[in-house]
Each structure stands twice: as structure tokens, then as C-alpha cells.
Amino acid sequence: MTTVGRRTYPAKPPYLVTAETNRRGVAVDVAADASTTVVEMTVHGQWSTELGQQVDATLRMCLAGPVSAVIVDLHDVGDLHGVSRSFWVTAARTARLGPRPVRLALCLPAQTMLDHRLRHGEETPALVFDTMQQARRALATDLPPGSRMQARLRSHPLSVAAARELVVQACHRWQLHHLRHDAALIVSELASNAVQHAGTDLVVTVVRTGPGLLVAVRDSDTRYPRMREPSGEGNPVELQERGRGLRLVHAVAPGWGALPARGGKVVWATISPDTSMT
């Protein structure tokens, strides 16, 4: 476990990324796309050690998932003298050199001290933009053609079977037959949870990630699966009645979690050939 301020972040799944605000008004907001490959963070408040800790912890939680790019909006951060430059250089390096390289883009007002120091320092993050729109265009997902399948489904029990069929088709198309059982099981649980508890339309996404798979389900319910602390040392994580089926996801998936999305959330899980039960 990693502790930042009063909040504890898990070193193991589930990775449940949430927005953070303290009594001084400093905040870190997060929003992901439907496949969780691009995450946007908006940082508010006067730059300080405390705010840096919040950003660092949230960024590390995002990097634990299937993210390929992170866009950070710094337009509402007070940093008159650009003292946060070294923090962002380190953050960009951490994202770039991780187990899965992640592109980090920073958006901030032009002609500020921080903008100047980031663009002209000896070691500079590769991506600095004036606006979020510029960053979104530059970091538009560059997944190889044919490596993602997606379906928008209604909140209906039959949608669970449709989500499962989407995964089966993906495994057939990508010659990942050995992952079909685990992938179908996981997407069934994620889709069932969305249908039963969110009650909204959902978007199911399957992405090929080298030898493995990412499955993600987006719905319009902002509530996350609610976790209970383990009843004893070494016992598996237990879930409350809502989200009960996620116990199977926790047992099968090497990584899973949830990210905020605009007007809802995305719950994701990875499937690896190293952990497949088939």
C-alpha cells in the first residue's frame, strides 16, 4: 500500500481512481475515454508539496491501468515562478519509462514562466500544448488498425450475451483462442454489473494488447464498486452485495479497476496468457 496524505492507494488491484479535493480547494479531477486508453487530469489550486503528492498518487494509479496517454490540464494551477517544472519532467520520464510506455502531455497558458521552463529546459517533456484541444488531437489514440472492437448496448439482460459474443469474436479474429474463456467470463461480470446496477446504456470495448487483452465497460453511473476490507490477513478482497460478481474478476484478472468518465465510469480488466485458466 502507498499512503499519500490521509489516503491509502493499493499496490495491487483493484485500482479505483477517484477525484480528490481538500479543504483548501486544491483538486485533481480525472476523466477517461470508453476504452481507458486516454485519461485527462485537471489540476486546480496553488502549487505545493501537498498538491504534487495528490497528482503523483493519482497519476501512478492511472499508470497501473491500461492507459496509453495522459493529458494534464494545468490552466488552473498557480505556479508564478514555474517551480513545478522538475516535478513534471520526472512525471513524464516515469510515464515514458514504465513497463508500458505512456505519453504525458501538459496543457498550460503560453508565455508563463512554467511554460517557458518546460519548453526550453535541458530535459523537457516531449509534449507541451497551449490548449486541451491541441493535446487531444496530438494524442488521439494510435492503436494499430483492427486492434479494437467496440459495441454500444442497451441496459438489458440480453446485452450481457452480446458483450460476451463480442469478446469471443475478438479472440477468434486475433487468434487468441486460449484467452476466450477468461475474457468471456470477465466481460460477462462487468456487463452484468452495469446492467443490474447502473441501468444505463453501456459501451463495451475489447482491445488487443500484444499477447493479452483489455476489456472495458463504460456506463452512466458514477458509483464505483464498493469494497470491504479483508476480514483477515491473506484473505481475498470481499465485495459488498453491489458488484458481487467482481469477485470473479478479482480472482481471474491480473489487473482491474475503474476510472471516472464524463457522466459515468469505466470499469476495466486485463487478461494475460500467463494467468489464463484455459
Long-range contacts (C-beta under 8 A, 24 or more apart in sequence): 2-57, 2-60, 4-53, 4-54, 4-56, 4-57, 5-50, 5-53, 5-54, 7-57, 9-57, 9-60, 9-61, 13-64, 13-250, 13-253, 13-254, 13-255, 13-256, 13-257, 14-225, 14-227, 14-237, 14-246, 14-250, 14-256, 14-257, 14-258, 15-61, 15-64, 15-65, 15-255, 15-256, 15-257, 15-258, 16-61, 16-224, 16-225, 16-227, 16-257, 16-258, 17-58, 17-61, 17-62, 17-65, 17-257, 17-258, 17-259, 17-260, 18-224, 18-260, 19-260, 20-54, 20-58, 22-50, 22-54, 26-50, 26-51, 26-54, 27-54, 28-54, 28-55, 28-58, 29-260, 30-58, 30-62, 30-259, 30-260, 31-259, 31-260, 31-261, 31-262, 32-67, 32-259, 32-260, 32-261, 32-266, 33-141, 33-261, 33-266, 34-150, 34-203, 34-205, 34-216, 34-218, 34-261, 34-266, 35-66, 35-141, 35-148, 35-150, 35-205, 35-207, 35-214, 35-216, 35-266, 36-65, 36-66, 36-67, 36-214, 36-216, 36-259, 36-266, 36-268, 37-66, 37-67, 37-68, 37-69, 37-141, 37-143, 37-207, 38-67, 38-68, 38-69, 38-70, 38-71, 38-136, 38-139, 38-140, 38-141, 39-67, 39-69, 39-70, 39-71, 39-259, 40-70, 40-71, 40-72, 40-73, 40-132, 41-70, 41-71, 41-72, 41-73, 42-72, 42-73, 42-76, 43-72, 43-73, 43-74, 43-76, 43-77, 44-76, 44-77, 45-76, 45-77, 45-78, 46-77, 46-78, 46-79, 47-77, 47-78, 47-79, 47-83, 47-84, 51-77, 52-84, 52-87, 55-87, 55-91, 56-87, 56-91, 59-91, 59-94, 59-95, 61-257, 62-259, 63-94, 63-95, 63-98, 63-102, 64-255, 64-257, 65-255, 65-257, 65-259, 65-268, 66-100, 66-207, 66-209, 66-214, 66-216, 66-255, 66-268, 66-270, 67-102, 68-100, 68-102, 68-103, 68-141, 68-143, 69-102, 69-103, 69-104, 69-105, 69-139, 69-141, 70-95, 70-102, 70-103, 70-104, 70-105, 71-105, 71-107, 71-132, 71-135, 71-136, 71-139, 72-104, 72-105, 72-106, 72-107, 73-107, 73-132, 74-106, 74-107, 74-108, 74-114, 75-107, 75-108, 75-109, 77-108, 79-112, 79-113, 79-114, 80-113, 81-113, 82-112, 82-113, 82-114, 82-115, 82-116, 82-117, 82-118, 84-114, 85-114, 85-117, 85-118, 85-121, 88-118, 88-125, 89-118, 89-121, 89-123, 89-124, 89-125, 91-125, 92-125, 92-126, 92-127, 93-123, 96-126, 103-127, 103-139, 105-129, 105-135, 105-138, 105-139, 107-131, 107-132, 107-134, 107-135, 143-207, 146-173, 147-174, 147-207, 147-208, 148-205, 148-206, 148-207, 148-208, 149-173, 149-205, 149-206, 150-203, 150-204, 150-205, 150-206, 151-203, 151-204, 152-201, 152-202, 152-203, 153-191, 153-201, 153-202, 153-203, 153-204, 154-201, 155-194, 155-195, 155-198, 155-199, 155-200, 155-201, 155-202, 156-195, 157-195, 159-191, 159-195, 159-202, 160-188, 160-191, 160-192, 160-195, 162-204, 163-187, 163-188, 163-190, 163-191, 163-202, 163-204, 163-217, 164-188, 164-191, 166-204, 166-206, 167-206, 167-213, 167-215, 170-206, 170-208, 170-213, 171-213, 174-208, 176-208, 176-211, 176-213, 178-273, 178-276, 178-278, 179-212, 179-213, 179-271, 179-273, 179-276, 179-278, 180-278, 181-276, 181-277, 181-278, 182-252, 182-253, 182-271, 182-275, 182-276, 182-277, 182-278, 183-213, 183-215, 183-271, 185-248, 185-252, 186-215, 186-248, 186-249, 186-252, 186-253, 186-256, 186-269, 186-271, 187-215, 187-217, 189-245, 189-246, 189-248, 189-249, 190-215, 190-216, 190-217, 190-246, 190-249, 190-267, 190-269, 191-217, 192-245, 193-217, 193-225, 193-243, 193-245, 193-246, 193-267, 194-219, 194-221, 194-267, 197-221, 197-223, 197-242, 197-243, 198-223, 198-264, 200-264, 209-270, 211-272, 211-273, 212-270, 212-271, 212-272, 212-273, 213-270, 213-271, 214-268, 214-269, 214-270, 214-271, 215-268, 215-269, 215-270, 215-271, 216-266, 216-267, 216-268, 216-269, 217-266, 217-267, 217-268, 218-261, 218-264, 218-265, 218-266, 219-264, 219-265, 220-263, 220-264, 221-264, 221-265, 222-260, 222-263, 222-264, 222-265, 223-265, 224-258, 224-265, 225-258, 225-267, 252-277
